[in-house]
């Protein structure tokens, strides 16, 4: 718990959003260091325990709701009384990691940092470089918005009961601007998804599979790839964020 607070550098100059406080062990540490803590707990059975654990802290607000169904900007404005940098702290289960992270990243909420405990494999995917096995659409989506860093590995042996896999503390720091400039974000992320649709297929096969194989569409794709200087026989996992941005912008220009 102390290590997460240390990595997050939680101080009275920051507000914190916690997802899944559970019984409040980490929440208590956050409350001792942050200006205010807004915690989302979807399991109503834990509310009495949280209320008891955190009763002495007037700077903690518990919300019994699904963070994925929440207007993050509105609820932050309603609960945080000071306009301070917002940090998100969470211990995310595997099945919900990506939706929650992207919900924060794609919202208009100015999140300065996210410090999340996730499965080690997920952290490696998010932090991956082009050309590696772990690199994929999740790597690009997160790195577009954030600087990524695996702060430390948490061995499975420290947990009781012991899980099957190791975990990692992942620190994401908001970029002042997205890493690359794209003319159409929606089209850019559509391209990313299509490029990784079938990992063992070439970029050309994946793009045709997604956008269509009629002559006009094939001509548009071929022209865009040529102008962007990208070999269609490459696989999606070999393209950098900058190359995807170049291709996306070229495709938009050629529409």
N, C-alpha and C positions, 0 to 999 in steps of 0.2 A: 504493500500500500504506500509506504513511504517513498519507494522508488518511483512510482507513477507520479506522485505529487512533485517529486524532485525533477523528473523529466519534464513535466508540464510547467514547472516554474510558477506554480500558483501563488499569487501574492494578493494583498488587498487592492491592488491596481487592476484586478481582472475579475470578470464574472465567469461563472462556470455553468455549463449545461451537462448534466450527467444522464446517460441513458442506461436504464436497468440498475438502479442502486441496490436491489436485493434487500438485505437486512440493514444496510446503511453503514457498513464498515468503512468503505472508501469515502462515502459521503461525509462522514464525521471528520476525516482528515481534510477533505476539501473545505468544509465549513470553517475549520480552524485557520485556514490560510486565505481563502477568497473573500472578495467583497460580498458576493451573493452566489448562491447555488440554486439552480432550477433543475430538479430531478424528475425524470419521467419513469414511472413504474406501472406497467400494464397489469400486473397481478395484484388485484385488490386485497388478497389475503395477506399481503406483506405490509399493508398500510399501517395497521396497529403496531407492528414491530418497528417500523420506521419512525412512527410518531413517538414511540417510547425511547428509541435510541437517540433521536435528534431533538428531544424536547427542550434542551437548554440552548439550542441554536436558533436565534431569531432571523438569521440570514439565509435560512433554507426553506425552499418552497417545493413541496411534493405534488406532482400532478399525476393522477391515476388515469392515464390515457396513452394511446398508441402514438408514438412520436411520428410514425409514418403518415398518420392522418392529421397531423397538426400543422397549422400555419405558423412556421417558426418565427417569422418576423413579428407577427401580431402578438403571439404569446410572450415573446421576449420583451416587447414594448410594454406589455401589461404587467410584467413581473419585475423586471430589472429597473430599479429606481435611479441608477447611475449609468451614464453612457460610457462604459468601459470596454476594453477589448474582451471579446467572448472566446472562451476556450471550451472545446467539447471533450469530455472524458467518458470513456465507455469500455466495458468488457463485453464484447459482442460475440454471440453464438454464431457458428459458421453459417447456418442457413439464412441469417438475416444481415450478415455483415455488409454485403454490397448495397442492398437497398437503403439501409440506414446511412451509410457513408455518402452515397450519391444524393440522398434527400437533402443532406446538409450542404454538399458542394454545389448543387444546382439551385439552391434557394437563394433569395436575395439577402439572407442574413449574413452580416460581415464576420464570419468566423475567422479568427486570427490563427488558431491552431486546433488540431484534433490529436488527442493522445488516446489511442485505442489498443486494447489487448485483443488480439485475434490469433487464430491458428498460425503457426509458423509458416506453413505453406502459403497462406493467403498474404501474409506480410511480404514474403518473397516475390509473389506475383505482382503486388502493388509496386514494389521497389525495383522490379526487373528492368534490365537494359535490353535494347533490340538485339536479336540474334540468339537470345537465350531461351531455354525451354519454358521458363516461367513467364516470359513476356507475352502479353496479350491485350485484349481490349480493356481489361480492368487497369492494367499498368498505365495505358495511355489516358484513360478517362480521369484517373486520379492525378497523374503527373501534369496534365493540362492545367489543372487548378492549383496544385500544391507541390512544394518541395517535399520529398519523402526520405525518411531515415528510419532504419530499424535500430532502436535504441539499445535493446538487449533481448536476449532469448530467455524465456521462462521455462525451465525443464518441467516435464509432466510429473516428475517425482515430487515436486513441492506441493502438489494438490492432493487433497483427500476428499472423496475417492479419486484415485489416479486416472486421468483420461488416457486415451490411446495415443495422443500426439502432443508434441511440445507447442508452446504458445510463444508469442513475441509481442513486445511493446513497440508499436509503430507511431512515430511522430510525424505529423503532416503540418507543414507551415504554409500558410496562404501566400501565394505570389502576389506582388503588386498588380501584375497583369498576367493573363494566361500566358503560358510558355511560348505559344505560337499565335500568330494572327490568322484568323480564318474569316472569310467573308460571310459564311453561313454556318453557325454552330450546329444546327440541326442536321444539315447535310454532311458536315464533318463527322459527327458521331454515327450517322447512318453508314458512311463509308467505312469507318473503323469496324463496326459490327459486321458488315458484309465481308471485309477482308479476313476476318477470323472465323467466319461461319463454318468452314470446313478446313481445319488446320493443316491437313496434309495436301491440300490442293494449292495450285498456284494462284497468284493474285488475279490473273486473267480469268481463270475458271470460276473463282469466287465472285468476281464482279459480274460476270455474265449470269451466273446463277441467281444473283440478287437483282440486278437491274434489267435483265432480259437479253435475249439473243437475236432479236430482230435486226436487220441490216443497219437501220438508223442508230439504234442503241449501241451496236458493236462499233460503228464508225465513231460515235461520240467517245466511247471508252478508249478506243485505240488512239485517237487523236490526242485526248487528254493525257494519256500515259506517255506518249511520245514527247509532247510539249513539256511535261513535267520532268522528263529525263529519267523515267522509271521503267525498268525492264519488266514486262508483263509476266515473264516466267519466274520471277521471284515469288517468295511466299510472304504473306502478310507480316509474319513475325520478324522479318529482316528489315522492315521499314522503320525509320525513326519517326518521332513525332513531327519533326520538321518536314520530312518527305510526305507524310500523310497530309499535312497542312497544304503543302505545295500542290499535291494532286487534287485535293478537295477544292482549292481555290481555282485551279485550272478547269476542273469539271464544271464549276459554277460559271466561269467565263464563257465556256463553250456551249452552254445550254441554249 
